[in-house]
Amino acid sequence: MKQKSQDKLKQFLEFGKFMTQNKDQFSGIAQNMLSTQQLLQIKQKVTIKQEIEQQRDFIQGHSHNIKSTVADQISLANKCPLEVEKLKKIYLEDLIVNKPMENCVVYVKTFCKPSKMNAVNLGIEDEKNNHIHISLYNQEKSICDLKYLDQKYPLNLKLAIKNPYLKMNAIGHVFLRNDNPENILFLDSDLQQENKIPKEFNSLKQKGNELFNQKQYKQAVELYLKALQLESTNDEKIIANSNISQTFICQNKYQMAIFYADRALELDQTHQKSLFRKATSLMGLYDFEKALKVFQLLKQSAESQKYIDECKYKLDKQINGFSKDEMTEIIKYKQDKKLVNFVGNIEIRRTQKMGRGVFATKSIRKNEIIAVCEFVQAKKNKDEMLVEYKNTDFVINLHTQYFIREQIIMEMQDNFYLRKVLSYLYRGEINEEYQIPDLKEVFVKKYYKEGVDDKIELTADDISNIIYYNTFGSENTSQLIMLASFFNHKKVSDILQIGVEDKVFIISQRDIEKDEEIFTSYVDQNNKDQQQVAQILQKWGITEEN
Ligand SMILES: C[S@@+](CC[C@H](N)C(=O)[O-])C[C@H]1O[C@@H](n2cnc3c(N)ncnc32)[C@H](O)[C@@H]1O
């Protein structure tokens, strides 16, 4: 394990040098800012997982010496008593090192399998995605029987930790320590909750609604689906489908919301809530034209009129064009919700001379939102810079490139989707037979073919190449906008890219005909230094500008 991380560090350093030697490569545009908090959380989670896995490997290697005793029979006796509700609820980030937090409780769930040395070691996360290692002392008398531990501490086991104590040990390792088993309360794991599920439609619906109100959407959907499996009446089916639709709206999963609203509407095409939910979802997908038609099916009321007016306004703007400022405003309007991925009327096709490119499948109007997709970004953070790269501002930019790579490698370990998207970019760059991804499947549905896609592997070198050819950077930030990487270069860009939160909006800057190729510009459009522009483009293999 140690060797592995040393190798990784070596690769990073080599990559940094490579970046410095090729610094002209990395000019371009970048506007958005994203905190490094996300990266640190991922790093933390991966590190804890690795530590605990290492211990488990060790235990497995010595299992012939280890026996569990009768005292270790599984017991979930210390179920959560009510008194915990009187304690102050805090999060992992509120803890102070070496100070027991009296009369407080932190709610967490496990995210990896347990191990045991002197204490039982668990990786836990709270509702804010903070992760930490916890050591439970005095829980088990015997040493370590992994089968037993796995049963007692399953994944996603919910725990309430009373009077949590964050400890720093002699070598600076910070972890939660618990010596008193009574302070660890086993709440229900998802598995145990199964047994409590009611068997009758109304109770299922009611329980689903309760979970919905607590924003436990996934669990609520499960109950509504269970209710649908019963021999329910049409009215009941309508309610359950419509409620599922609403649950997906709350998660900004509009395609799914439409699917379930439609199932309710198949049984009653005038069901008001389902019509409303479908129309709202279509708005969420920026399909104002269809949304308007559905809103117009609602019974007339002041409220439905309000939605119709809003929808008409947006449709009119979509047809007649937004100014850049208006567009930014509209996008901001969505900021209070979590943004979703969207792919409009575009697809990837082969070009004559430039490998793959992005083409319009229908005519696209000026200022239309062509796509919304996530991106990976690193921003300058002086504290985290490596000493060797501290000298010039330019090098800071190189560091962000380097940092992105680190971030991607960390994220890829758990994020299959990211691996898949990157594999399309990478193979596109090296293979004659460029792969043609279905953008909707990859970016919106995040579709996955078991047995085929799970073989995707990318080495650190592959990632370096992807970043080398696809990342844009400025002095402060570097971005890898995966979907945007399929656009070829032209002097004057056809598109505008606006970053909002963790997404980039790709917006047309002119009317585009069906079947036309859509281009972006790889260089800063304000750069008047022709020689420099030519040099930058040459490195992309572009000698003549179209
Ligand atoms: C970000 S990728 C664009 C997608 C790429 N065509 C593909 O199939 O993966 C950049 C690469 O596309 C090619 N390319 C883009 N614009 C070009 C242009 N105007 N002329 C020639 N090649 C171009 C170059 O090979 C460049 O390195």
The ligand as a Gaussian input file, in Angstrom:
#p B3LYP/6-31G(d) Opt

LIG

0 1
 C      -10.702000      18.530000     -27.559000
 S      -10.431000      17.456000     -28.879000
 C      -11.847000      17.687000     -29.889000
 C      -12.495000      16.384000     -30.225000
 C      -11.682000      15.514000     -31.140000
 N      -11.901000      15.875000     -32.536000
 C      -12.013000      14.040000     -30.889000
 O      -12.373000      13.327000     -31.823000
 O      -11.868000      13.608000     -29.760000
 C       -9.135000      18.324000     -29.695000
 C       -8.547000      17.657000     -30.910000
 O       -9.448000      17.728000     -32.011000
 C       -8.750000      18.001000     -33.234000
 N       -9.186000      19.316000     -33.769000
 C      -10.031000      20.155000     -33.161000
 N      -10.229000      21.265000     -33.919000
 C       -9.497000      21.124000     -35.020000
 C       -9.270000      21.940000     -36.180000
 N       -9.842000      23.128000     -36.313000
 N       -8.434000      21.469000     -37.126000
 C       -7.840000      20.272000     -36.991000
 N       -8.007000      19.455000     -35.919000
 C       -8.823000      19.874000     -34.949000
 C       -7.284000      18.023000     -32.877000
 O       -6.772000      16.741000     -33.103000
 C       -7.292000      18.347000     -31.403000
 O       -6.164000      17.872000     -30.724000

